[in-house]
């Protein structure tokens, strides 16, 4: 039995290395450098996607703006087609008309129709005669001698001025008293 005891004594307890069953720490948990590389990759991916999205948005809005500008006048033109038709009928009526008064009345009706359409679209005539000269809305063509009450005021209007939605689209060409 002593032999058995010697064998048992000779045998040392087997030490199991607990770390040997686990993979090295660098393989299981990414290092700080690898984490940063992954975050950089994700940030670059987000950036590329956002840039592409913005580029698509910019292209789309540019295209929409171009289409809007190309068709912006369509509504006005369509609303003026009846006036064009009326002018064509008036021209035909003038060819055979013997009395000028009905033709004149017809042209006046067409003018009123055109003014009504343009007013509905936001056009407004400037009133200038007798008003003080204002370089913001008037263009002085000439200056004529006038009495004290007419100095610096619009004496005559050579061409009407117009506002479109309160913005000057054509300056009134006027004669100013001096």
Secondary structure, 3 states (H helix, E strand, C coil): CHHHHHHHHHCCCCCCCHHHHCCCHHHHCCCHHHHHHHHHHHHHHHHHHHHHHHHHHHHHHHHHHHHHHHHCCHHHHHHHHHHHHHHHHHHHHHHHCCCHHHHHHHHHHHHHHHHHHHHHCCEEECCCCCCECCCCCEEEEEEECCCHHHECEEEEEEECCEEECCEEEECEEEEEEC
